[in-house]
């Protein structure tokens, strides 16, 4: 099994990896299908199903789909160009993607929210269709946005998870148990094994430059969030808080009476800065999702700014270790809130951050695995119940607490020798089972939990 560090950490746009980035990617894939088809197309249309329908407006799913059909991609997204394109699409009732003739598309009529049962296979489903001059559908496919910006067609989902066709990698671990066995046999750390796998697929320079960019985007996102205030879009009236918290912390720096627990406020401010940027539709990195994008960068920033001996030259070690853990969670369970609740998003992110932090603090592979397990275990059963379908409440604060839990989990693991009762594999399987048993009300549909108990009109 191989999931790249660039699969787990993807540069994209807020507010949701599954509901914004995924539909944009799916639309781009459909355009590729159209370009490869031997037909003359005159129009496009589509429908959104399951969670994509129920919380699609709050997550800007319709906007993302329309922009995707116009040729926009998450990794190169430009806000000003997108606004201009949307205005032109509304005026002309057409999209003009690169490599294709202009296509009839009326946003009000040709993209439908289907509030019936979800499509078989996954809660985040969408159907895209291309029509001829008579309006008949001549190309159609079903896509599933399975979390973290990952998109599968109906055929790919049916084929199962073992569909990697790339060259073999030296350390193809599918479970944490296999990972630890390979680490013991090879004498390598988790990051070293992951680095070797990445180089086997993409080369050393691609890995180096790619990781540098990932951290740069993460860090820039923190800085933007710490310097921005105002009210977040969407209608809830949620005020940005990261800047105010950070300003107060900076003013208190050096005071002898500052209580030790204030360090938690630093971590929360870093994480909340990211997720406020995400809620505003800014550029973020999936880690492993947009809804949980603040946890990993917050812990890295905490390590670099507050832990003696930290060095930016080791950020790649943190990210590679975190990606290894995230890959295990995705392969064996889920990172999708619509599939398994927020335990699959913030829980996975906390496990990844705990593992990365433990690694750069000198933890052994066994301690790293223990740190990930502790962090994930403390999120089991966490629901995904965004108020008004927006990635704001409780998501923003939840990232702050996820970062704090990650550091605490790593610290506990480092105090031990790596031996512990619950293996990470068992915890991941428990998360999968819990997600399967969880009511659909609590899986990103905004039909239960805080979403129905907090007035949002």
Steps between C-alpha positions, in 0.01 A plus 500: 500500500632844408339835567735788434570782741354716221179297513458569870615864475349673196496873433144607445224740585246523782266437652490119452725241341212258444229752414701770323828358372359155418214623278739739322738209436212278385384765253856526367516125452171509314638767268794268428253225410322738266826601333583134440155409368420491124185710541397856434365643825261790536428516872566365850292445810520314827345402831629494858397222739520405866717725715603701192135603469410546866799720587602600150396865522693556824804327354478685164464166320293651220752780450790252496326273249422790268858627516629148442288474186653831390849353535607621847714272721550515879880511489512800264184675618489878458217672688473809278499296180239268651270791586529635146432157352189448714360836393558414135340156541188651657475757223564270203352181650797309366847376596806504277754253637844480333509255209123487453242708315269722707247286687149603596468512878242689702614489866143537628363207299786274396648420844240333720508430874344156553381466860386141459699193609874513450648318202615144575867488592571821693321791662669756271374420152454705185394423143634700207354485148589642160235555234482537125331778303157342559557490876538121515756362746785339305760477779437442868697390805453481875766635734551461873694752707637266765677752723820702494446606139514139378253422221399160362272414211227245557716236326807588707304481824363158401852378418603536865794665671783286361517674163850650518669433167824688561845342532561305822634682804760359743276522808137430397346483849121482516466488878677650799614151597669455162649848529660418836627165376663663197652771719651239731635288213644794307620708793332802342263751652145536367601823324803331341286217363242746373773712340642194322154414367442854377835516321425166332185654350579867445874558541696681769472852356125474451464392861725775633337785307150366555537478877651849512194633319257312725648653814526845340129499414414373848712763673376781276145396581573528872651845453202623294259372762694663783487837325136497382187595690137562420197274456514174307266457201199272506244676716583369847679820596800311639780743581862417426676451834852379420641851450359630827631201694840529335522874563421445868757222527766718341421780747531256792834357384772536761260549790617300802145429612387331178352158592650188337171402334524810280700286257170337409375838381798529264418163345132588474579834337717334235237236421207741505688737269514225236139401535377856495685542171341176380153621599565818302580297187874561518791284390570212740664159502290190562642340814343258433184705427406868491273464802801376698761710320612693808623218723823392328629849412415627850709226660789562260487874574483430873806277470699754296407807705485362853707182536876541556711327236231494232625551145316578177737258325309213664149605395520237225552232768186621677291504182623164372424333834157663514425394143590139578244496782238681293542246222432215742182668625373572149581151369351310794217732606413849376600866512152612388265673742207403278601137533613470862442829682757746626700221663614429144609860443626671816568159657716396206673838495580477871645152452714626212619805694575296812707256296694776323568688822608185679741421216676838498521485879709186470234234536557144385268343243320327786452829685381668180240228446394537865465878465275461196286243679454717811396800293255309281353314796403827668290598198307175454129565455538869414213609277503735202212742558590837344253776578330617179728265306791743539853394596497741793312374808624281663777441245731796565536452877509124452826537308653690789411226744619238250845662497513509879400133519764411242782658701371343821480157334856526370625613839335202670648262244847647545473437876455129425698238313252443218331200660127552544172308516305624196681471165450780248352245257231412756423866556469566127268202459293623796468837332383331180240293684381801700458699181299219342271488804463878528164648403502690171379802698849535639698456179519844337133527413421773756190301598602437861717615791603864524364561153141468623545625856669832427281773345664593169249719321 
